[in-house]
Every structure is written in C-alpha cells, then in structure tokens.
C-alpha cells in the first residue's frame, strides 16, 4: 500500500511512519521541512530497509500544497493520512488570507484532499485527524474564518476540528466517493503527550509534572490511525486507544452537534 502521511516528522507522525514501514507499506512523507523529512526517511531506511519518498508540503501555504499535488500527479496513492495540525497561541494571517490554524487544519487540508482525489486508488482510504475539542465550538457560530478580535487558541483550534470533521462527513457521503469504494474516516487521537500541550504559560511546568504522565503516548494515537486505515468501514470517527469498537462513532451522528 502506498500511503501519503502529512505531519510525518511530528511526534505522532513519526510513530505512524514507523508502524507503516514495519508493515512494509510504501510511504510518502509529507513534511514542511525537506531536511527533517530526509532525516526521517534515512532513519526509516536504516531501521526497516525501505526508504520513503519525501514530499515538501507546507499546509500554511496553498501554493506549496498545489506544488506538492502537481508533483504527485500520476502517482497512485492507496491512502492519505492527514496527521498534520497546529494550535497557534497568536493570531497569524497567512498569505492565503486565512488564519493559520484554520488554514493548516482545515482549508489546505481540504485543498490537498481535493487535488489528490483522482490519485487515490479505488477502494482506497482517507483519514482526517479530529479532536474532542470540536464539540466545544457552538454550531450557531460556525464560520470558515475568524477575525483577530474573536481569536482564541483553543477556540480557533476547536473550530478548525469541527470544520474538518464536517468536511470528512460530507466527503464520506459523496456518491462519487462511495461508487469508487473510497473509505473516509476520522481519528480522534485523544490527549497525547506531544509539544502541542505546551501553552507558553506559567502553568506549563505544572502540566509537565502532573498532567503529561497521564496523557496517551504518541504510539497509542498512531495505533488508532492504523486501525482506521485497515478498517472496511467508512464514515466513522475512530477514537484512541486503538480504535476499539466501543470507541467508534458515526460521522453523521457527530456533526449534528
């Protein structure tokens, strides 16, 4: 199976890459930094004997996404795992005119998906990463961009995850996607011990001592992605740990809230 993995050099991304390489899947590592991507590709080659391809994809920049998609034109992809994500502490307006968290987690993740749909094999799989925070953003205030006056770190992140979850549900229900047998699901990795937990506040030190030890490991979140990509189901959210049956939820049910 040939898999495109975004956010490959992050904490969870590295674990997903390792699991997929161990299973002898062919990987395309989507990374913002070519240097970090090449370093991870070398590490995987040394450990598993197969060297992944590296694709430079900066999801904060639609032109970078377009270049990557055009570069991959004609390349058959069996699965896409949208693992990349950010949660910015400050309001950053990208060149695309979108706030950066929304741009990375929603706008350009959606753009990359739509540009690669023809590349995805029939009976392939698309996995989006959602978050429990999606439930925090009220439906009545749903919007696709946010002004600086309304920006908040968790508020904007939760909006981005609500939007990408709703997009995943619409894609899973698309007749063309269904006809081709492409499975569309989300993974909710849970609260994972990654650098994203750092808020740049005085309480970060307390978080490191009292909270991080109880968070899920990146390898647990990666295992959930594996279960989702191997599942014959479509239109579901797979939750950590491990995407167990009791931890699955239909996307159509979820987006009502």
C-alpha positions as a Python dict, from the first residue, in 0.01 Angstrom:
ca = {
    (1, 'X'): (0, 0, 0),
    (2, 'X'): (131, 346, -90),
    (3, 'X'): (44, 597, 186),
    (4, 'X'): (78, 974, 193),
    (5, 'X'): (129, 1090, 551),
    (6, 'X'): (123, 1461, 637),
    (7, 'X'): (286, 1592, 952),
    (8, 'X'): (523, 1299, 924),
    (9, 'X'): (804, 1447, 1134),
    (10, 'X'): (583, 1532, 1434),
    (11, 'X'): (555, 1313, 1743),
    (12, 'X'): (252, 1115, 1624),
    (13, 'X'): (360, 1128, 1259),
    (14, 'X'): (690, 956, 1332),
    (15, 'X'): (508, 677, 1514),
    (16, 'X'): (263, 631, 1227),
    (17, 'X'): (551, 624, 978),
    (18, 'X'): (730, 360, 1182),
    (19, 'X'): (422, 138, 1210),
    (20, 'X'): (351, 161, 837),
    (21, 'X'): (714, 99, 740),
    (22, 'X'): (726, -204, 969),
    (23, 'X'): (425, -339, 781),
    (24, 'X'): (620, -284, 455),
    (25, 'X'): (394, -11, 321),
    (26, 'X'): (539, 239, 75),
    (27, 'X'): (542, 582, 235),
    (28, 'X'): (533, 937, 105),
    (29, 'X'): (632, 1162, 393),
    (30, 'X'): (457, 1497, 372),
    (31, 'X'): (672, 1748, 563),
    (32, 'X'): (711, 2123, 586),
    (33, 'X'): (1089, 2084, 613),
    (34, 'X'): (1274, 1887, 346),
    (35, 'X'): (1571, 1849, 583),
    (36, 'X'): (1361, 1693, 859),
    (37, 'X'): (1182, 1477, 604),
    (38, 'X'): (1506, 1344, 460),
    (39, 'X'): (1638, 1275, 810),
    (40, 'X'): (1327, 1072, 896),
    (41, 'X'): (1344, 890, 561),
    (42, 'X'): (1706, 795, 634),
    (43, 'X'): (1608, 674, 981),
    (44, 'X'): (1328, 457, 842),
    (45, 'X'): (1555, 321, 569),
    (46, 'X'): (1818, 226, 827),
    (47, 'X'): (1565, 54, 1052),
    (48, 'X'): (1329, -110, 804),
    (49, 'X'): (1527, -130, 480),
    (50, 'X'): (1283, 78, 274),
    (51, 'X'): (1334, 447, 210),
    (52, 'X'): (1020, 662, 190),
    (53, 'X'): (971, 937, -64),
    (54, 'X'): (967, 1290, 80),
    (55, 'X'): (715, 1549, -40),
    (56, 'X'): (753, 1907, 83),
    (57, 'X'): (404, 2022, 186),
    (58, 'X'): (358, 2341, 384),
    (59, 'X'): (-8, 2341, 479),
    (60, 'X'): (5, 2705, 578),
    (61, 'X'): (62, 2791, 211),
    (62, 'X'): (-185, 2692, -61),
    (63, 'X'): (81, 2737, -332),
    (64, 'X'): (301, 2479, -156),
    (65, 'X'): (4, 2242, -140),
    (66, 'X'): (-63, 2295, -510),
    (67, 'X'): (303, 2232, -600),
    (68, 'X'): (307, 1912, -397),
    (69, 'X'): (-17, 1787, -551),
    (70, 'X'): (108, 1867, -902),
    (71, 'X'): (437, 1691, -825),
    (72, 'X'): (239, 1383, -719),
    (73, 'X'): (17, 1393, -1029),
    (74, 'X'): (9, 1050, -1186),
    (75, 'X'): (121, 883, -863),
    (76, 'X'): (-132, 631, -740),
    (77, 'X'): (-195, 665, -367),
    (78, 'X'): (-382, 398, -174),
    (79, 'X'): (-431, 600, 143),
    (80, 'X'): (-390, 954, 274),
    (81, 'X'): (-344, 1015, 645),
    (82, 'X'): (-396, 1382, 729),
    (83, 'X'): (-197, 1394, 1051),
    (84, 'X'): (-54, 1748, 1031),
    (85, 'X'): (-204, 2007, 1263),
    (86, 'X'): (-123, 2323, 1459),
    (87, 'X'): (-270, 2513, 1752),
    (88, 'X'): (-126, 2863, 1746),
    (89, 'X'): (-110, 3082, 2051),
    (90, 'X'): (-110, 3402, 1844),
    (91, 'X'): (-322, 3527, 1557),
    (92, 'X'): (-129, 3469, 1233),
    (93, 'X'): (-277, 3562, 897),
    (94, 'X'): (-130, 3353, 616),
    (95, 'X'): (-65, 3475, 262),
    (96, 'X'): (-386, 3293, 165),
    (97, 'X'): (-582, 3540, 377),
    (98, 'X'): (-678, 3276, 633),
    (99, 'X'): (-585, 3247, 999),
    (100, 'X'): (-301, 2994, 1024),
    (101, 'X'): (-461, 2732, 1250),
    (102, 'X'): (-769, 2722, 1026),
    (103, 'X'): (-554, 2722, 714),
    (104, 'X'): (-341, 2425, 819),
    (105, 'X'): (-608, 2217, 992),
    (106, 'X'): (-894, 2284, 753),
    (107, 'X'): (-857, 2497, 439),
    (108, 'X'): (-538, 2350, 295),
    (109, 'X'): (-601, 2001, 428),
    (110, 'X'): (-924, 2013, 230),
    (111, 'X'): (-743, 2161, -73),
    (112, 'X'): (-482, 1883, -68),
    (113, 'X'): (-754, 1620, -47),
    (114, 'X'): (-949, 1759, -339),
    (115, 'X'): (-639, 1796, -556),
    (116, 'X'): (-544, 1433, -490),
    (117, 'X'): (-883, 1265, -521),
    (118, 'X'): (-806, 1141, -874),
    (119, 'X'): (-478, 994, -744),
    (120, 'X'): (-646, 788, -475),
    (121, 'X'): (-699, 427, -574),
    (122, 'X'): (-1047, 282, -591),
    (123, 'X'): (-1116, 115, -254),
    (124, 'X'): (-855, 345, -102),
    (125, 'X'): (-875, 535, 225),
    (126, 'X'): (-864, 894, 350),
    (127, 'X'): (-809, 965, 720),
    (128, 'X'): (-858, 1306, 880),
    (129, 'X'): (-749, 1398, 1232),
    (130, 'X'): (-1017, 1547, 1453),
    (131, 'X'): (-1022, 1633, 1822),
    (132, 'X'): (-1266, 1617, 2112),
    (133, 'X'): (-1238, 1998, 2120),
    (134, 'X'): (-1459, 2009, 1809),
    (135, 'X'): (-1755, 1974, 2045),
    (136, 'X'): (-1663, 2300, 2220),
    (137, 'X'): (-1735, 2525, 1924),
    (138, 'X'): (-2108, 2615, 1903),
    (139, 'X'): (-2287, 2528, 1580),
    (140, 'X'): (-2470, 2861, 1571),
    (141, 'X'): (-2137, 3045, 1538),
    (142, 'X'): (-1989, 2815, 1273),
    (143, 'X'): (-1769, 3002, 1022),
    (144, 'X'): (-1475, 2921, 796),
    (145, 'X'): (-1255, 3209, 911),
    (146, 'X'): (-1210, 3402, 1231),
    (147, 'X'): (-1119, 3769, 1282),
    (148, 'X'): (-841, 3868, 1519),
    (149, 'X'): (-1095, 4014, 1760),
    (150, 'X'): (-1257, 3671, 1804),
    (151, 'X'): (-934, 3467, 1809),
    (152, 'X'): (-852, 3234, 2095),
    (153, 'X'): (-604, 2947, 2090),
    (154, 'X'): (-842, 2665, 2187),
    (155, 'X'): (-1145, 2837, 2035),
    (156, 'X'): (-986, 2856, 1690),
    (157, 'X'): (-842, 2506, 1715),
    (158, 'X'): (-1183, 2364, 1808),
    (159, 'X'): (-1340, 2547, 1512),
    (160, 'X'): (-1080, 2401, 1275),
    (161, 'X'): (-1153, 2049, 1400),
    (162, 'X'): (-1529, 2094, 1377),
    (163, 'X'): (-1490, 2215, 1017),
    (164, 'X'): (-1262, 1929, 907),
    (165, 'X'): (-1491, 1673, 1074),
    (166, 'X'): (-1792, 1810, 891),
    (167, 'X'): (-1595, 1805, 564),
    (168, 'X'): (-1497, 1443, 626),
    (169, 'X'): (-1864, 1354, 680),
    (170, 'X'): (-1967, 1524, 354),
    (171, 'X'): (-1687, 1351, 163),
    (172, 'X'): (-1778, 1011, 308),
    (173, 'X'): (-2136, 1069, 189),
    (174, 'X'): (-2036, 1182, -161),
    (175, 'X'): (-2180, 946, -423),
    (176, 'X'): (-1867, 957, -642),
    (177, 'X'): (-1653, 861, -344),
    (178, 'X'): (-1892, 583, -249),
    (179, 'X'): (-1901, 450, -606),
    (180, 'X'): (-1522, 425, -606),
    (181, 'X'): (-1527, 247, -272),
    (182, 'X'): (-1304, 509, -107),
    (183, 'X'): (-1336, 496, 271),
    (184, 'X'): (-1334, 828, 457),
    (185, 'X'): (-1288, 832, 832),
    (186, 'X'): (-1154, 1047, 1114),
    (187, 'X'): (-927, 960, 1401),
    (188, 'X'): (-956, 1131, 1738),
    (189, 'X'): (-618, 1063, 1899),
    (190, 'X'): (-723, 1189, 2243),
    (191, 'X'): (-498, 1391, 2472),
    (192, 'X'): (-150, 1289, 2362),
    (193, 'X'): (185, 1377, 2518),
    (194, 'X'): (320, 1598, 2239),
    (195, 'X'): (469, 1951, 2222),
    (196, 'X'): (121, 2082, 2131),
    (197, 'X'): (26, 2063, 2500),
    (198, 'X'): (266, 2347, 2583),
    (199, 'X'): (66, 2669, 2607),
    (200, 'X'): (355, 2907, 2664),
    (201, 'X'): (212, 2991, 3007),
    (202, 'X'): (338, 2980, 3364),
    (203, 'X'): (147, 2656, 3430),
    (204, 'X'): (332, 2459, 3159),
    (205, 'X'): (577, 2340, 3424),
    (206, 'X'): (291, 2207, 3637),
    (207, 'X'): (140, 2044, 3329),
    (208, 'X'): (467, 1862, 3267),
    (209, 'X'): (468, 1726, 3623),
    (210, 'X'): (102, 1650, 3694),
    (211, 'X'): (-70, 1611, 3355),
    (212, 'X'): (166, 1476, 3091),
    (213, 'X'): (232, 1146, 3273),
    (214, 'X'): (-138, 1061, 3234),
    (215, 'X'): (-164, 1152, 2866),
    (216, 'X'): (-167, 894, 2588),
    (217, 'X'): (160, 813, 2418),
    (218, 'X'): (209, 906, 2051),
    (219, 'X'): (241, 534, 1972),
    (220, 'X'): (-114, 480, 2103),
    (221, 'X'): (-251, 752, 1876),
    (222, 'X'): (-58, 600, 1584),
    (223, 'X'): (-215, 261, 1651),
    (224, 'X'): (-559, 422, 1619),
    (225, 'X'): (-466, 553, 1275),
    (226, 'X'): (-358, 204, 1176),
    (227, 'X'): (-692, 58, 1283),
    (228, 'X'): (-877, 326, 1088),
    (229, 'X'): (-679, 274, 769),
    (230, 'X'): (-723, -104, 784),
    (231, 'X'): (-1095, -91, 862),
    (232, 'X'): (-1352, -170, 590),
    (233, 'X'): (-1581, 94, 744),
    (234, 'X'): (-1638, 445, 613),
    (235, 'X'): (-1792, 750, 778),
    (236, 'X'): (-1667, 688, 1130),
    (237, 'X'): (-1455, 852, 1397),
    (238, 'X'): (-1200, 613, 1548),
    (239, 'X'): (-1100, 714, 1898),
    (240, 'X'): (-790, 626, 2095),
    (241, 'X'): (-695, 392, 2236),
    (242, 'X'): (-663, 169, 1933),
    (243, 'X'): (-993, 250, 1763),
    (244, 'X'): (-1181, -18, 1956),
    (245, 'X'): (-1539, -90, 1852),
    (246, 'X'): (-1681, 87, 2156),
    (247, 'X'): (-1469, 388, 2067),
    (248, 'X'): (-1612, 435, 1717),
    (249, 'X'): (-1878, 688, 1632),
    (250, 'X'): (-2058, 764, 1307),
    (251, 'X'): (-1959, 1095, 1150),
    (252, 'X'): (-2321, 1171, 1056),
    (253, 'X'): (-2421, 1146, 1423),
    (254, 'X'): (-2130, 1358, 1539),
    (255, 'X'): (-2182, 1659, 1311),
    (256, 'X'): (-2529, 1724, 1449),
    (257, 'X'): (-2369, 1892, 1749),
}
